[in-house]
Amino acid sequence: MKKEKNSFMKSTIELIVLFVVVILGTQLLMKYVLSKDIVQGTSMQPTLEDGDRLYSVRNKAVHRNNIVVIDAPDKPGQLYIKRVIGMPGDTVAVKSGKLYINGKVQAQPYLKTKFMDDELKAFATQQGVAIGSVQFTKDFNIATLASTQSKTVPKGEYFVMGDNRLVSHDGRDFGFIAKGKIQSVVVWRYWPLSKMKTY
């Protein structure tokens, strides 16, 4: 009887220790390795929709076209989700809808023609202007942009934009983002299930 009691006590203690280890391990994982994020707003459409749920990895190497979660430079305590466009040392400009990095035209497969056309039509109607007078991405150059005024992206910093260029509040408004302000790199959209995808 005594042996059974001791065995039960031992098993109970082991379960409690295991439970504590799992809880602490999960908390450490979420604090230092992974981040769960929810998209708010329309600035990353059509790639990400309002309400999409994501996992991102902290302290991951940042590459061009990564989708990143950043500390909002103009709204302390808030986060933005944007796409990395310019890497340290890059020149960045948009002219007639084409993105130029270091003077070379870049493919932008995340910009969908139908989505852009629909957004331009809706925006032009809302503003009461001719559709031909509106650009999905207004021409700019980081050398002359008021928020950046630098020929190249500074060392240790990045230039980010949202995919929905017509409405996105991004580097064109708040300037460059320091590496330390990039919280994590998005790797997986897990919700909605029908749109599950890795990045």
Backbone as JSON, one array per atom type, in Angstrom:
{
  "sequence": "MKKEKNSFMKSTIELIVLFVVVILGTQLLMKYVLSKDIVQGTSMQPTLEDGDRLYSVRNKAVHRNNIVVIDAPDKPGQLYIKRVIGMPGDTVAVKSGKLYINGKVQAQPYLKTKFMDDELKAFATQQGVAIGSVQFTKDFNIATLASTQSKTVPKGEYFVMGDNRLVSHDGRDFGFIAKGKIQSVVVWRYWPLSKMKTY",
  "N": [[0.84, -1.21, 0.0], [1.92, 1.19, 0.84], [3.97, 1.46, -1.04], [2.49, 1.8, -3.4], [1.27, 4.23, -2.86], [3.49, 5.93, -2.69], [4.42, 5.64, -5.31], [2.29, 6.76, -6.7], [2.42, 9.41, -5.75], [4.93, 10.13, -6.72], [4.5, 9.98, -9.5], [2.57, 11.96, -9.75], [3.99, 14.26, -9.0], [5.93, 14.26, -11.02], [4.29, 14.75, -13.24], [3.36, 17.32, -12.62], [5.77, 18.78, -12.64], [6.5, 18.37, -15.32], [4.37, 19.72, -16.56], [4.82, 22.36, -15.66], [7.33, 22.82, -16.84], [6.66, 22.66, -19.57], [4.87, 24.83, -19.79], [6.54, 27.02, -19.05], [8.52, 26.69, -21.01], [7.04, 27.16, -23.34], [6.31, 29.84, -22.94], [8.84, 31.08, -22.97], [9.63, 30.43, -25.54], [7.74, 31.87, -27.04], [8.42, 34.41, -26.27], [11.1, 34.83, -26.99], [11.63, 33.55, -29.43], [9.41, 32.89, -31.23], [6.52, 34.66, -32.56], [3.1, 35.46, -32.27], [0.85, 36.97, -34.4], [-1.72, 39.29, -35.35], [-3.25, 40.5, -38.21], [-4.12, 43.84, -38.73], [-6.13, 46.04, -40.38], [-5.83, 47.28, -43.82], [-3.47, 47.62, -45.23], [-1.69, 45.72, -46.21], [-2.97, 44.32, -48.16], [-3.29, 42.71, -51.38], [-2.05, 40.57, -50.19], [-2.11, 40.01, -47.4], [-4.94, 39.93, -45.31], [-7.22, 41.88, -43.32], [-7.49, 40.68, -40.09], [-6.23, 38.25, -40.57], [-4.2, 35.64, -39.23], [-0.95, 35.17, -37.97], [2.29, 33.56, -37.73], [5.46, 34.56, -36.7], [9.07, 34.82, -36.85], [11.43, 35.67, -34.44], [14.49, 37.6, -34.35], [15.45, 36.78, -36.84], [17.29, 36.57, -39.89], [17.03, 39.35, -42.06], [15.66, 39.78, -45.24], [15.31, 41.1, -48.59], [11.99, 41.72, -49.61], [10.9, 40.22, -47.57], [8.18, 39.82, -45.29], [7.58, 41.77, -42.54], [7.25, 42.31, -38.99], [7.08, 45.29, -37.33], [8.17, 47.69, -34.85], [6.07, 50.37, -34.46], [7.21, 53.37, -35.64], [6.1, 55.87, -35.28], [4.04, 55.57, -33.53], [4.26, 54.77, -30.54], [4.43, 51.65, -28.85], [2.73, 50.33, -30.54], [2.38, 48.05, -33.36], [3.43, 47.5, -36.75], [2.77, 45.8, -39.84], [4.7, 45.16, -42.56], [6.35, 45.18, -45.84], [9.71, 44.43, -46.64], [11.5, 46.52, -48.67], [13.76, 48.1, -49.4], [17.15, 47.42, -48.81], [20.02, 47.84, -46.57], [22.21, 50.27, -47.95], [21.01, 50.32, -50.44], [19.6, 52.08, -53.28], [16.39, 53.49, -53.74], [13.5, 53.81, -55.68], [10.4, 54.79, -57.23], [8.91, 54.88, -60.33], [6.49, 55.72, -62.63], [4.94, 53.55, -61.77], [6.77, 51.48, -61.64], [9.19, 49.73, -59.76], [12.38, 50.65, -58.74], [15.43, 49.4, -57.79], [18.59, 50.21, -56.85], [18.83, 51.28, -59.38], [17.82, 49.35, -61.09], [14.98, 47.75, -62.56], [12.56, 46.12, -60.6], [10.89, 43.02, -60.1], [7.55, 42.71, -58.95], [5.77, 40.6, -57.75], [3.84, 40.35, -55.8], [2.09, 42.41, -56.11], [-1.0, 42.56, -57.38], [-2.62, 42.73, -60.46], [-5.48, 42.88, -60.96], [-6.47, 43.46, -58.41], [-5.21, 45.95, -57.96], [-6.34, 47.5, -60.02], [-9.06, 47.46, -59.28], [-8.92, 48.73, -56.78], [-7.96, 51.26, -57.54], [-10.09, 52.2, -59.1], [-12.15, 52.31, -57.18], [-11.06, 54.15, -55.39], [-10.74, 56.45, -57.02], [-13.42, 56.98, -57.63], [-14.41, 57.48, -55.06], [-12.96, 59.77, -54.41], [-13.78, 61.43, -56.37], [-12.41, 61.89, -58.76], [-10.71, 61.6, -61.96], [-9.89, 58.32, -63.06], [-7.49, 57.99, -64.37], [-5.88, 59.88, -63.28], [-4.82, 59.01, -60.96], [-2.34, 57.19, -59.22], [-1.36, 53.88, -58.36], [0.96, 53.4, -56.93], [2.53, 56.17, -55.96], [4.96, 58.18, -57.66], [8.27, 58.29, -56.38], [11.41, 59.0, -54.73], [13.9, 57.89, -52.58], [15.93, 59.65, -52.1], [14.91, 62.18, -52.28], [12.56, 62.13, -50.9], [10.59, 63.41, -48.29], [10.57, 62.12, -45.79], [12.84, 60.59, -45.73], [15.18, 61.46, -47.3], [17.75, 60.61, -48.2], [20.35, 59.35, -50.18], [20.91, 56.65, -50.28], [19.73, 53.68, -48.55], [20.4, 53.83, -45.16], [23.17, 52.29, -43.34], [22.43, 49.42, -41.42], [19.72, 49.88, -41.44], [16.36, 49.8, -42.87], [14.07, 50.01, -45.67], [10.65, 50.11, -45.81], [7.46, 49.07, -47.17], [3.87, 48.91, -47.51], [1.85, 46.44, -49.2], [-0.52, 47.31, -50.32], [-0.29, 49.93, -51.77], [-1.71, 52.23, -52.24], [-3.04, 53.0, -49.94], [-1.36, 52.49, -47.82], [0.41, 53.28, -44.86], [3.6, 53.95, -44.49], [7.18, 53.51, -44.99], [7.44, 55.65, -46.7], [6.2, 57.62, -45.39], [7.08, 57.55, -42.66], [9.81, 57.1, -42.79], [13.06, 55.43, -42.61], [13.62, 52.14, -41.14], [15.17, 50.98, -38.29], [17.27, 48.13, -37.73], [16.95, 47.05, -35.15], [14.35, 47.69, -34.61], [12.82, 45.96, -35.96], [10.71, 43.55, -35.21], [10.08, 40.86, -35.86], [10.13, 38.28, -38.43], [7.74, 37.38, -40.75], [6.57, 34.07, -41.17], [4.53, 32.22, -41.49], [1.14, 32.02, -42.35], [-1.52, 31.02, -40.53], [-4.2, 31.21, -40.24], [-6.99, 32.48, -42.02], [-7.88, 28.97, -42.33], [-8.31, 28.16, -44.94], [-6.62, 29.73, -46.37], [-4.07, 29.16, -45.61], [-0.58, 29.54, -45.47], [2.96, 29.48, -46.14], [5.79, 31.69, -45.78]],
  "CA": [[0.0, 0.0, 0.0], [2.82, 2.34, 0.94], [4.66, 1.57, -2.33], [1.53, 2.34, -4.36], [1.09, 5.63, -2.53], [4.73, 6.61, -3.11], [4.44, 5.63, -6.78], [1.29, 7.74, -7.13], [2.97, 10.73, -5.43], [6.03, 10.36, -7.65], [3.9, 10.23, -10.81], [1.9, 13.26, -9.68], [5.05, 15.28, -8.99], [6.51, 14.27, -12.37], [3.32, 15.42, -14.12], [3.36, 18.75, -12.29], [7.05, 19.32, -13.14], [6.39, 18.38, -16.78], [3.43, 20.78, -16.9], [5.52, 23.63, -15.43], [8.38, 22.93, -17.86], [5.99, 22.95, -20.86], [4.35, 26.21, -19.73], [7.69, 27.94, -19.09], [9.14, 26.54, -22.32], [6.18, 27.84, -24.31], [6.43, 31.28, -22.71], [10.17, 31.49, -23.44], [9.6, 30.3, -27.0], [6.96, 32.98, -27.6], [9.07, 35.68, -25.95], [12.41, 35.0, -27.61], [11.78, 32.89, -30.72], [8.24, 33.05, -32.09], [5.52, 35.68, -32.23], [1.79, 35.31, -32.91], [0.39, 38.31, -34.76], [-2.99, 39.42, -36.07], [-3.24, 41.63, -39.14], [-5.16, 44.85, -38.52], [-6.13, 47.02, -41.45], [-5.8, 46.84, -45.23], [-2.26, 48.09, -45.9], [-0.94, 44.63, -46.84], [-3.79, 43.63, -49.16], [-4.1, 41.49, -51.19], [-1.23, 39.51, -49.6], [-2.67, 39.74, -46.08], [-6.22, 40.59, -45.08], [-7.57, 42.23, -41.95], [-7.91, 39.51, -39.31], [-5.36, 37.1, -40.78], [-3.36, 35.32, -38.08], [0.38, 34.82, -38.45], [3.43, 33.27, -36.87], [6.69, 35.14, -37.21], [10.26, 34.39, -36.11], [12.25, 36.77, -33.92], [15.95, 37.53, -34.58], [15.72, 36.09, -38.1], [17.94, 37.44, -40.88], [16.05, 40.07, -42.87], [15.97, 39.82, -46.66], [14.38, 41.87, -49.41], [10.65, 41.16, -49.84], [10.34, 39.63, -46.35], [7.12, 40.54, -44.59], [8.11, 41.92, -41.19], [6.49, 43.01, -37.95], [7.98, 46.33, -36.82], [7.68, 48.65, -33.86], [5.62, 51.57, -35.17], [8.08, 54.48, -35.23], [5.32, 57.08, -34.97], [2.98, 55.22, -32.58], [4.91, 53.92, -29.54], [3.62, 50.59, -28.28], [1.98, 49.65, -31.59], [3.16, 47.32, -34.35], [3.0, 47.52, -38.14], [3.24, 44.69, -40.68], [5.08, 45.75, -43.85], [7.29, 44.4, -46.65], [11.03, 45.04, -46.81], [11.76, 46.88, -50.06], [15.15, 48.54, -49.53], [18.15, 46.91, -47.86], [21.09, 48.82, -46.33], [23.04, 50.57, -49.1], [20.21, 50.39, -51.67], [18.82, 53.24, -53.7], [15.01, 53.04, -53.95], [12.65, 54.79, -56.34], [9.29, 54.3, -58.04], [8.59, 55.78, -61.44], [5.44, 55.16, -63.5], [4.5, 52.26, -61.25], [7.85, 50.5, -61.61], [10.1, 49.85, -58.62], [13.79, 50.59, -59.1], [16.39, 49.22, -56.7], [19.93, 50.4, -57.41], [18.7, 51.61, -60.8], [17.27, 48.24, -61.88], [13.57, 47.47, -62.34], [12.34, 44.92, -59.79], [9.6, 42.34, -60.19], [6.72, 42.85, -57.75], [4.7, 39.61, -57.94], [2.83, 40.51, -54.75], [1.12, 43.41, -56.57], [-1.9, 41.88, -58.31], [-3.21, 43.7, -61.39], [-6.92, 43.05, -60.75], [-6.65, 44.16, -57.14], [-4.8, 47.34, -58.14], [-7.36, 48.16, -60.86], [-10.28, 47.63, -58.47], [-8.64, 49.75, -55.77], [-7.87, 52.56, -58.21], [-11.46, 52.6, -59.49], [-12.89, 52.66, -55.96], [-10.44, 55.37, -54.86], [-11.08, 57.56, -57.92], [-14.85, 57.25, -57.43], [-14.55, 58.07, -53.72], [-12.37, 61.11, -54.42], [-14.41, 62.22, -57.42], [-11.4, 62.28, -59.75], [-10.56, 60.67, -63.08], [-9.03, 57.19, -62.67], [-6.17, 58.18, -64.97], [-5.1, 60.87, -62.52], [-4.4, 58.38, -59.71], [-1.36, 56.11, -59.32], [-1.4, 52.93, -57.24], [2.15, 53.78, -56.17], [3.0, 57.47, -56.43], [6.39, 58.28, -57.91], [9.09, 58.85, -55.3], [12.81, 58.61, -54.65], [14.27, 58.11, -51.17], [16.87, 60.77, -52.01], [14.17, 63.44, -52.19], [11.38, 61.93, -50.06], [10.73, 64.21, -47.06], [10.78, 61.27, -44.61], [14.12, 59.87, -45.81], [16.22, 62.4, -47.76], [19.06, 59.94, -48.23], [20.56, 58.72, -51.49], [20.82, 55.2, -50.07], [19.23, 53.24, -47.24], [21.56, 53.83, -44.25], [23.66, 51.04, -42.76], [21.66, 48.96, -40.27], [18.33, 50.3, -41.55], [15.62, 49.22, -43.99], [12.94, 50.81, -46.17], [9.51, 49.19, -45.91], [6.18, 49.57, -47.69], [2.76, 47.97, -47.54], [1.53, 46.02, -50.57], [-1.6, 48.17, -50.8], [0.43, 51.21, -51.81], [-2.65, 53.35, -52.32], [-3.49, 53.4, -48.6], [-0.4, 52.11, -46.79], [1.21, 54.23, -44.09], [4.84, 53.17, -44.43], [8.44, 54.24, -45.03], [7.28, 56.91, -47.43], [5.7, 58.59, -44.4], [7.85, 57.6, -41.41], [11.24, 56.94, -43.01], [13.72, 54.13, -42.5], [13.42, 51.36, -39.93], [16.4, 50.39, -37.78], [17.21, 46.67, -37.54], [16.44, 46.77, -33.82], [12.91, 47.96, -34.56], [12.13, 44.85, -36.64], [10.43, 42.58, -34.15], [10.12, 39.49, -36.36], [9.9, 38.05, -39.87], [6.57, 36.5, -40.92], [6.89, 32.81, -41.84], [3.37, 31.34, -41.71], [-0.25, 32.44, -42.05], [-2.22, 29.8, -40.13], [-5.65, 31.45, -40.25], [-7.95, 31.38, -42.12], [-7.34, 27.69, -42.77], [-8.4, 28.06, -46.4], [-5.55, 30.54, -46.96], [-2.83, 28.85, -44.9], [0.56, 29.7, -46.38], [4.26, 29.81, -45.57], [6.47, 32.8, -46.48]],
  "C": [[0.87, 1.26, 0.0], [3.55, 2.57, -0.38], [3.76, 2.21, -3.38], [1.34, 3.84, -4.14], [2.3, 6.45, -2.97], [4.82, 6.73, -4.62], [3.47, 6.67, -7.33], [1.81, 9.16, -6.92], [4.08, 11.11, -6.41], [5.5, 10.72, -9.03], [3.24, 11.61, -10.85], [2.92, 14.4, -9.75], [5.68, 15.4, -10.37], [5.6, 14.99, -13.35], [3.3, 16.93, -13.88], [4.62, 19.41, -12.83], [7.0, 19.43, -14.66], [5.49, 19.52, -17.24], [4.1, 22.16, -16.77], [6.58, 23.87, -16.51], [7.78, 23.3, -19.22], [5.49, 24.39, -20.89], [5.49, 27.22, -19.84], [8.38, 27.9, -20.46], [8.36, 27.27, -23.4], [6.3, 29.36, -24.18], [7.78, 31.81, -23.21], [10.24, 31.46, -24.96], [8.89, 31.49, -27.62], [7.62, 34.33, -27.33], [10.34, 35.91, -26.76], [12.55, 34.41, -29.01], [10.62, 33.16, -31.67], [7.34, 34.18, -31.62], [4.23, 35.35, -32.97], [1.25, 36.7, -33.16], [-0.93, 38.24, -35.51], [-2.93, 40.66, -36.93], [-4.41, 42.55, -38.82], [-5.05, 45.87, -39.64], [-5.93, 46.41, -42.83], [-4.49, 47.17, -45.95], [-1.44, 46.99, -46.57], [-1.79, 43.82, -47.82], [-3.09, 43.68, -50.51], [-3.32, 40.34, -50.53], [-1.79, 39.05, -48.26], [-3.93, 40.55, -45.89], [-6.4, 40.91, -43.6], [-8.08, 40.99, -41.22], [-7.09, 38.26, -39.54], [-4.47, 36.9, -39.55], [-2.05, 34.69, -38.55], [1.3, 34.35, -37.33], [4.64, 33.94, -37.51], [7.84, 34.75, -36.29], [11.09, 35.6, -35.72], [13.73, 36.52, -34.26], [16.32, 36.73, -35.83], [16.39, 37.07, -39.06], [16.88, 38.06, -41.78], [16.54, 40.15, -44.32], [14.93, 40.67, -47.39], [13.11, 41.05, -49.67], [10.11, 40.36, -48.66], [9.18, 40.48, -45.86], [7.54, 40.58, -43.13], [7.11, 42.63, -40.27], [7.45, 44.01, -37.32], [7.32, 47.14, -35.7], [7.31, 49.91, -34.62], [6.44, 52.77, -34.72], [7.33, 55.75, -34.82], [4.16, 56.82, -34.01], [3.56, 54.25, -31.55], [3.95, 52.88, -28.94], [2.8, 49.82, -29.3], [2.93, 48.98, -32.57], [2.57, 47.52, -35.74], [3.5, 46.25, -38.82], [3.47, 45.25, -42.07], [6.02, 44.79, -44.6], [8.6, 45.16, -46.78], [11.28, 45.26, -48.3], [13.23, 47.24, -50.26], [16.02, 48.0, -48.42], [19.22, 47.98, -47.63], [21.98, 49.0, -47.57], [22.29, 50.7, -50.41], [19.76, 51.81, -51.99], [17.43, 52.7, -54.01], [14.21, 54.15, -54.6], [11.51, 54.08, -57.05], [9.0, 55.34, -59.1], [7.62, 55.07, -62.38], [5.05, 53.74, -63.07], [5.57, 51.2, -61.16], [8.8, 50.8, -60.45], [11.53, 49.68, -59.1], [14.63, 50.46, -57.84], [17.78, 49.28, -57.34], [19.89, 50.57, -58.93], [18.11, 50.52, -61.67], [15.8, 47.99, -61.52], [13.43, 46.13, -61.61], [10.96, 44.33, -60.05], [8.87, 42.53, -58.87], [5.52, 41.91, -57.85], [3.58, 39.71, -56.92], [1.81, 41.59, -55.1], [0.27, 42.77, -57.66], [-2.68, 42.91, -59.14], [-4.7, 43.95, -61.13], [-7.2, 43.82, -59.46], [-6.32, 45.64, -57.29], [-5.85, 48.12, -58.95], [-8.63, 48.44, -60.06], [-10.09, 48.72, -57.42], [-8.58, 51.15, -56.37], [-9.25, 53.08, -58.6], [-12.23, 53.09, -58.27], [-12.36, 53.98, -55.39], [-10.82, 56.59, -55.69], [-12.54, 57.96, -57.76], [-15.08, 57.98, -56.11], [-14.05, 59.51, -53.69], [-12.99, 62.02, -55.48], [-13.41, 62.72, -58.45], [-11.35, 61.24, -60.86], [-9.59, 59.57, -62.69], [-7.61, 57.34, -63.22], [-5.28, 59.14, -64.21], [-4.55, 60.3, -61.21], [-3.4, 57.25, -60.0], [-1.48, 55.19, -58.12], [-0.21, 53.16, -56.32], [2.65, 55.1, -56.74], [4.51, 57.45, -56.64], [7.11, 58.86, -56.69], [10.52, 58.37, -55.45], [13.25, 58.87, -53.21], [15.26, 59.27, -51.0], [16.16, 62.1, -51.8], [12.91, 63.33, -51.33], [11.58, 62.65, -48.73], [11.07, 63.36, -45.84], [12.15, 60.59, -44.59], [15.3, 60.78, -46.17], [17.63, 61.8, -47.68], [19.2, 59.23, -49.56], [20.44, 57.2, -51.39], [20.21, 54.9, -48.7], [20.44, 53.14, -46.31], [21.92, 52.43, -43.73], [22.82, 50.68, -41.52], [20.2, 49.36, -40.3], [17.71, 49.72, -42.82], [14.51, 50.18, -44.42], [11.8, 49.84, -46.43], [8.29, 49.89, -46.51], [5.12, 48.49, -47.53], [2.47, 47.6, -48.98], [0.39, 46.84, -51.16], [-1.1, 49.61, -50.78], [-0.48, 52.42, -51.79], [-3.03, 53.88, -50.93], [-2.45, 53.19, -47.51], [0.34, 53.3, -46.18], [2.53, 53.51, -43.84], [6.07, 54.06, -44.51], [8.38, 55.54, -45.79], [6.83, 58.02, -46.49], [6.62, 58.71, -43.19], [9.34, 57.31, -41.56], [11.76, 55.53, -42.84], [13.44, 53.47, -41.16], [14.74, 50.73, -39.51], [16.21, 48.89, -37.56], [16.61, 46.31, -36.19], [14.96, 47.0, -33.65], [12.1, 46.91, -35.33], [11.95, 43.75, -35.61], [10.59, 41.15, -34.64], [9.83, 39.44, -37.85], [8.77, 37.03, -40.0], [6.96, 35.25, -41.7], [5.66, 31.96, -42.17], [2.07, 32.07, -41.4], [-1.02, 31.16, -41.75], [-3.73, 29.97, -40.1], [-5.96, 32.61, -41.18], [-7.33, 30.11, -42.72], [-7.32, 27.57, -44.29], [-7.28, 28.83, -47.11], [-4.22, 30.31, -46.26], [-1.66, 28.89, -45.89], [1.83, 29.98, -45.61], [4.91, 30.91, -46.42], [7.97, 32.65, -46.32]]
}
